[in-house]
Amino acid sequence: RKGRIDEHRAWMIRLFSWSMSIATMRIILGAFFYVQPWSDRDWFGISLNLGLLVNLVAAEFWITKTRKRV
């Protein structure tokens, strides 16, 4: 209502990347299980954090790259 479309767009991209981090986490977890020197609980925490970090960095990069120049 206040016309802050760019700010809304940025937050929607961040929230989408947050939700996609679960899918990324599962891919990383599958790769970690292939190596398997640690317990399942250790791999789960590491893959959860890595999945979130990868997606949030990608989202911030995308927001910065596609931001309208005034």
N, C-alpha and C positions, 0 to 999 in steps of 0.2 A: 504494500500500500504506500510505502514511503518512496518507492522507486529505486531501492538499493538492489538492483538486479545482479550486478557484478559480485556483490558481497554474498548474496544468496547462492549464486552459481558456485562460488568458491566453497562454501560450506556443504553444498550438495555433492560436489566432487570429493571432498574430504570424507563425508559419510559413506559414499559409495565405496571408496577405497578401504574404509574400515570394514565394511561388510565383505568385501572381496578378499580381505586378509585371511579369512577362514579357509578359502579355497587354496590360497597360496601356502598357508600353513600345512595343509594336507599334502601338497606336492613336496614341500621341504621335508615333511615327516616321512614320506615314502622314501626319499633319497637317504635320509638318516637311518632308517631301518635297514637299508641295504648294507650300510657300513657296520652298524650294531655293536660298537664296543661298550656302550653304556646301557643303563636300564631304560625302560620305556618312559618312565616318569621324567627323567632328565631330558630325553629327546623332545618330549612334548613341550616342556617349558621353553627350550631353546627355539624350537620351530614356531611356537606361538609368537614369541618376540620378534624373530626374524621375518615372519610373514607380515606382521603389523608394520615393522620398520620399512620393509621393501615397498609396501603399498603406500604408506604415507609419504615416503620420499618421492615416489613416482607421482603421486597426486600433487604435491607441492611443486614439483618440476613442471607438471602439465598446467597448473594454475598460473605459474609465473610465465611460462612460454606462450600461453594463449591469451594472456591478459590484454585488454584493449589499451592502446597507447593514446593518451589524451594530448 
